[in-house]
Each structure stands twice: as structure tokens, then as C-alpha cells.
Amino acid sequence: MAGTALPSGPPRGTGEAPRGRCVALMSVLVALFALRVVGQTAVTYGVVAFLPPVEQWQSGLLPYPVLLIGQAILLALLVRVTLAVRRGSGVFATPMPRLASVLAWVSYAYAAAMIVRYGVTMMLRPEWRWFGHTIPIVFHGVLAAYLFVGSRCLDRGRSRPDADRSDDDEAVPTDGKPAH
């Protein structure tokens, strides 16, 4: 129809990342973390031989049984949050711009710490270059990415600099004539 506006996606100023994309990214990151937990368990108990040896899966700061319990609890929490976002209900599906901002900054710090950890590890243990003993670092990066994606999902409702534009400013006429 002549003179009608084309839809331009989500309303401007909502800051909302489409829930489907959030859920997809969160699900992929949860699946990667779950594969890490299963892989480490399989190697630790001698179920598989094709994965890297057990000493490459953890730094040794925690005994494996304690680490496994912590990973299981974290995995359960990540699944719960992801499902809440998928359903669009519950506390994790409610827009929380302040929490989103905190989570974003935590994700940046977490990722930066892992980059520094990698650099220091490679300086102190040159025989491990480039990928030796990096499984924990990589999967901490996965968790940092989950925090970042989660922060974007919680960011709905935050105003943007262009939020004061009216929807009429967004109208795109189909016939090349100005919309009235």
C-alpha cells in the first residue's frame, strides 16, 4: 500500500535483544560448559582416551570431586536461568538494567582476567604454548560470554540515546513520498 510504514523491528529504545537469540546463545554456551564437565569426568574416570589427559582439564586448585560438585551446581543454575529466559517468566526474564550493567562489567573483567591468565601461563610455562593446559582458561571464557549474553537479555527496558524519537520518525514510505 502506498504511504504505509514498513515495520522496523523491535521498538526503538527498548534495548531488547530478541529473546530467541538470547536463548539460542545461552543454550550454546550452556551446552559447551556441559560438554566440558562431561569430558573432564570421562577422562578422569578413564572412560575415553581420545580427549586430552586429565592434568590439562584443571589447574589443581581444587580437588576434582569438589570441582565437579561446583560445576554441577553452576550447570544447574545456568540451565535454570536459560529456561527462565526461554519461558519469558520469572526473575531472570524481568528487565533489570542495573543488574545487566553489573553483569556486563563482571563479564568484561572475567574475560580480561582470563586473557591475563593465559599470557602469564604462557610466559611461565613456554612448553605449553599455544594450547597446552588451556582448557580451564577457554571454558572460563565461555562462562564470561554467558554472563555477557545474560546481561544483554536483562538489559531490556534501558533507554537509548535515540529513544526519544517518535515512531513516526521511523516510518518509511513505500512510494517515496513523505509520510504524514
C-alpha positions in Angstrom: 0.0 0.0 0.0 1.2 3.5 -0.8 2.1 5.6 2.1 2.2 2.9 4.8 5.2 2.5 7.0 7.2 -0.7 6.9 7.9 -2.4 10.3 11.3 -1.6 11.6 11.8 -4.4 14.1 11.6 -4.1 17.8 10.6 -0.7 19.1 13.5 1.7 19.5 14.6 2.5 23.0 13.7 -0.9 24.5 17.3 -2.2 24.4 15.7 -5.6 24.0 17.8 -8.3 22.3 15.3 -10.7 20.8 14.6 -13.4 23.4 15.0 -16.2 20.8 18.6 -15.1 20.1 19.4 -14.8 23.8 18.1 -18.3 24.5 20.0 -19.7 21.5 23.3 -18.1 22.5 22.8 -19.0 26.2 21.9 -22.6 25.2 25.0 -23.0 23.1 27.2 -21.7 25.9 25.5 -24.0 28.5 26.0 -26.9 26.1 29.7 -26.1 25.7 30.1 -25.9 29.5 28.2 -29.2 29.9 30.5 -30.9 27.4 33.5 -29.6 29.3 32.1 -31.2 32.6 31.2 -34.5 30.9 34.6 -34.5 29.0 36.6 -34.0 32.2 34.6 -36.6 34.0 35.0 -39.1 31.2 38.8 -38.5 31.2 39.1 -38.5 35.0 37.4 -41.9 35.3 39.1 -43.4 32.2 36.0 -43.7 30.1 37.7 -42.2 27.0 41.2 -42.0 25.7 40.9 -39.6 22.7 40.5 -36.4 24.8 43.4 -34.5 26.4 44.9 -36.1 29.6 43.3 -35.3 32.9 46.1 -32.8 34.0 45.1 -30.5 31.2 41.5 -30.2 32.4 42.0 -28.3 35.7 44.5 -26.1 37.4 44.6 -28.3 40.5 43.5 -25.5 42.9 40.5 -27.7 43.9 40.4 -31.4 44.3 38.4 -32.9 41.4 35.4 -34.1 43.5 34.9 -30.6 44.9 35.3 -29.1 41.4 32.8 -31.5 40.0 30.2 -30.6 42.6 30.8 -26.9 41.9 30.5 -27.4 38.2 27.2 -29.4 38.6 25.7 -26.7 40.8 26.8 -24.0 38.3 25.5 -26.0 35.4 22.1 -26.4 37.1 21.9 -22.7 37.7 22.8 -21.9 34.1 20.2 -24.3 32.8 17.6 -22.7 35.2 18.4 -19.2 34.1 18.3 -20.1 30.4 15.0 -21.9 30.8 13.5 -18.9 32.6 14.6 -16.6 29.8 13.2 -19.1 27.3 9.8 -19.1 29.0 9.9 -15.3 29.4 8.8 -15.6 33.1 10.5 -15.5 36.5 13.0 -13.2 37.9 15.6 -13.8 35.2 13.1 -12.8 32.5 12.3 -9.5 34.1 14.2 -6.4 32.7 16.8 -5.4 35.2 19.0 -2.7 33.6 21.2 -2.1 36.7 21.9 -5.8 37.2 22.5 -6.1 33.4 25.1 -3.3 33.7 26.9 -5.0 36.6 26.9 -8.4 34.8 28.3 -6.8 31.7 31.2 -5.3 33.6 31.8 -8.5 35.5 31.9 -10.3 32.2 34.5 -7.9 30.8 36.6 -8.2 34.0 36.3 -12.0 33.9 37.3 -12.2 30.2 40.2 -9.8 30.8 41.4 -11.9 33.8 41.4 -15.0 31.6 43.4 -13.2 28.9 45.9 -12.1 31.5 45.9 -15.7 33.0 46.7 -17.1 29.5 49.5 -14.6 29.0 51.1 -15.3 32.3 50.7 -19.0 31.9 52.4 -18.9 28.5 55.2 -16.8 29.9 55.8 -19.0 32.9 55.3 -22.3 31.1 56.6 -21.8 27.5 56.5 -25.6 26.9 52.7 -25.3 27.0 52.5 -22.8 24.1 49.9 -22.3 22.5 47.3 -24.6 23.6 48.7 -26.7 26.4 46.7 -26.7 29.6 44.3 -24.0 28.3 41.0 -26.0 28.7 40.2 -24.2 32.0 41.0 -20.8 30.6 38.9 -21.4 27.5 35.9 -22.5 29.5 36.2 -19.6 31.9 35.9 -17.6 28.7 32.7 -19.5 27.9 31.3 -18.6 31.3 32.3 -14.9 30.8 30.5 -15.0 27.5 27.4 -16.4 29.2 27.5 -13.5 31.7 27.7 -11.1 28.8 24.8 -12.6 26.9 22.8 -12.8 30.1 23.5 -9.1 30.7 22.1 -8.3 27.2 19.0 -10.3 27.9 18.4 -8.5 31.2 19.1 -5.1 29.6 15.6 -4.8 28.2 13.9 -1.6 29.2 17.1 0.5 29.3 16.6 3.7 27.4 18.9 4.5 24.5 20.0 7.9 23.2 17.7 7.6 20.2 14.7 6.5 22.4 13.2 10.0 22.3 12.4 9.7 18.6 8.8 9.0 17.9 7.6 6.0 15.9 6.6 8.5 13.1 10.3 9.3 12.6 10.8 5.6 11.9 8.1 5.4 9.2 9.5 4.5 5.8 7.1 5.4 3.0 6.8 2.7 0.3 6.1 5.2 -2.5 8.9 7.6 -1.9 6.6 10.4 -0.7 6.9 11.8 2.8 4.5 10.1 5.3 2.0 12.4 7.0 
